[in-house]
Amino acid sequence: MAATKFAFGRRNYRLMLLGVALLAAGFITMTLDTADYGEGFLGITLGPLLLVAGFVVEFFAIMAKSGDEPVAETTTTTATTVDQFQPVPPTAAPRPTYKRS
């Protein structure tokens, strides 16, 4: 039975989860600002910094090399000689005919 191979490794999925948590924290932080129109420290500075950090972590989660070893089955192949088949030379393609009307 073949083992299932995922696109990312454990490390990548953990980094993605951390990035999503940072993004959620950034959006929640921006909504907690009590200043008018969100122009306080939370809405203008801290929330966007958390969002940028979350997107940077997500980028590295996608681009990072997974720590898992690739799953590969080793198979042995034996070379056999086939003498009964001879190569066929290529044939010329038929030329198209155009009819004038």
C-alpha positions in Angstrom: 0.0 0.0 0.0 1.4 3.4 -1.0 1.8 6.1 1.6 -0.1 9.3 1.0 2.2 12.3 0.0 0.9 15.7 0.9 2.0 18.9 -0.9 3.5 20.4 2.3 5.2 18.9 5.3 4.4 19.3 9.0 6.5 22.3 9.4 4.8 24.1 6.5 1.3 23.4 7.9 2.4 24.7 11.4 3.7 27.9 9.8 0.5 28.3 7.9 -1.5 27.9 11.1 0.7 30.5 12.8 0.2 32.9 9.8 -3.6 32.5 9.9 -3.5 33.2 13.7 -1.5 36.4 13.1 -3.9 37.5 10.4 -6.9 36.9 12.6 -5.2 38.7 15.5 -4.4 41.7 13.2 -8.0 42.0 12.0 -9.4 41.6 15.5 -6.9 44.2 16.9 -8.0 46.7 14.3 -11.7 46.3 15.2 -10.9 46.8 18.9 -9.8 50.3 18.4 -12.1 52.7 20.2 -10.9 55.9 18.6 -13.0 57.6 15.9 -12.8 55.8 12.6 -10.1 53.4 13.9 -7.5 56.1 13.9 -5.9 55.1 17.2 -2.8 53.1 17.9 -4.5 49.7 17.5 -6.2 50.5 14.2 -3.4 52.4 12.5 -0.2 50.8 13.9 -0.5 47.5 15.7 -3.2 45.8 13.6 -1.5 46.4 10.2 1.8 45.3 11.7 0.2 42.0 12.7 -1.3 41.7 9.3 2.0 42.2 7.5 3.7 39.7 9.9 0.9 37.2 9.1 1.4 37.6 5.4 5.1 37.2 5.7 4.7 34.1 7.7 2.3 32.7 5.1 4.7 33.4 2.3 7.5 31.6 4.1 5.2 28.7 5.0 4.5 28.2 1.3 8.1 28.7 0.1 9.9 26.8 2.9 11.2 23.4 2.1 9.3 20.7 4.0 11.3 18.8 6.7 9.8 15.5 5.7 11.7 13.0 3.6 10.0 12.2 0.3 8.2 8.9 0.1 9.6 6.8 -2.6 9.4 3.1 -3.2 12.5 1.5 -4.6 11.8 -0.8 -7.5 14.3 -2.7 -9.5 14.0 -3.0 -13.3 15.8 -5.5 -15.4 16.8 -4.6 -18.9 15.6 -7.0 -21.5 16.6 -7.1 -25.1 13.8 -7.2 -27.7 15.1 -8.4 -31.1 11.8 -9.1 -32.7 10.8 -5.4 -33.2 12.6 -3.4 -35.9 12.3 0.4 -36.1 10.0 1.7 -38.8 11.4 4.6 -40.9 9.2 7.7 -41.0 6.9 8.2 -43.9 6.2 11.5 -45.6 3.0 13.2 -44.8 0.5 13.6 -47.6 0.5 17.0 -49.2 -2.7 18.9 -48.8 -4.7 19.7 -51.9 -6.5 23.0 -52.3 -9.5 23.5 -54.6 -10.3 26.8 -56.1 -13.9 27.7 -56.4 
